[in-house]
Amino acid sequence: MAYYDLERVVDHAQFATVAATDDGALFVFSKEAGETLTFEGDGPPPYLFQRSFTSQRWVKPDIPVYTTGEQQA
């Protein structure tokens, strides 16, 4: 299991979860953020993602995450 962090760029809101895979973490973050998230996209990303294998970490997400335009229920 890895530790994951997501930052919404516009307001610096932070999300955190523990998951087995990047896709699993992105699924959880989609629910928390209220919109479908993906690693595929162009331009400036609305979110930044980070994975860590230790709970002792500095949060500095740097992997771009985009939205599909679909809202999560």
C-alpha positions as CSV (number, residue, x, y, z in Angstrom):
1,M,0.0,0.0,0.0
2,A,1.1,3.5,-0.7
3,Y,0.2,6.9,0.6
4,Y,-1.3,9.4,-1.9
5,D,-1.9,13.1,-1.8
6,L,-3.8,15.3,-4.2
7,E,-3.8,19.1,-4.3
8,R,-6.4,21.2,-6.1
9,V,-4.4,23.9,-7.7
10,V,-6.9,26.8,-7.6
11,D,-7.4,26.8,-3.8
12,H,-4.6,24.4,-2.6
13,A,-7.2,22.1,-1.0
14,Q,-5.4,18.9,0.0
15,F,-6.8,15.3,-0.1
16,A,-5.1,12.2,1.2
17,T,-5.7,8.5,1.0
18,V,-4.0,5.1,1.2
19,A,-4.4,2.8,-1.8
20,A,-2.9,-0.2,-3.6
21,T,-2.5,1.5,-6.9
22,D,-2.5,5.0,-8.5
23,D,-5.8,4.3,-10.2
24,G,-7.3,3.2,-6.9
25,A,-6.2,6.4,-5.3
26,L,-7.5,8.5,-8.2
27,F,-10.9,6.7,-7.9
28,V,-11.1,7.8,-4.2
29,F,-10.0,11.3,-5.0
30,S,-12.6,11.6,-7.7
31,K,-15.3,10.8,-5.1
32,E,-13.8,13.3,-2.7
33,A,-13.3,16.1,-5.2
34,G,-16.8,15.6,-6.8
35,E,-15.5,15.2,-10.4
36,T,-14.0,12.4,-12.5
37,L,-10.2,12.7,-12.5
38,T,-7.7,11.3,-15.0
39,F,-4.0,11.3,-15.7
40,E,-4.7,12.1,-19.4
41,G,-5.0,15.7,-20.5
42,D,-3.4,18.8,-21.9
43,G,-2.5,22.2,-20.6
44,P,-2.2,23.3,-17.0
45,P,-3.6,20.6,-14.7
46,P,-6.3,21.5,-12.2
47,Y,-4.9,19.0,-9.7
48,L,-1.5,17.6,-8.7
49,F,-0.9,14.1,-7.4
50,Q,1.8,12.4,-5.3
51,R,2.6,8.9,-4.1
52,S,4.8,7.9,-1.2
53,F,5.7,4.6,0.4
54,T,6.1,6.1,3.8
55,S,3.7,8.0,6.0
56,Q,6.6,10.4,6.9
57,R,6.6,12.7,3.9
58,W,6.6,16.2,2.7
59,V,3.5,16.9,0.6
60,K,4.7,18.3,-2.8
61,P,2.4,16.8,-5.4
62,D,3.9,17.0,-8.9
63,I,2.1,14.6,-11.2
64,P,-0.6,16.4,-13.3
65,V,-4.2,15.2,-13.0
66,Y,-7.0,16.5,-15.2
67,T,-10.8,16.3,-15.1
68,T,-13.1,14.6,-17.6
69,G,-15.8,17.1,-17.1
70,E,-18.1,14.5,-15.5
71,Q,-19.4,15.2,-12.0
72,Q,-19.3,12.4,-9.3
73,A,-22.4,11.6,-7.3
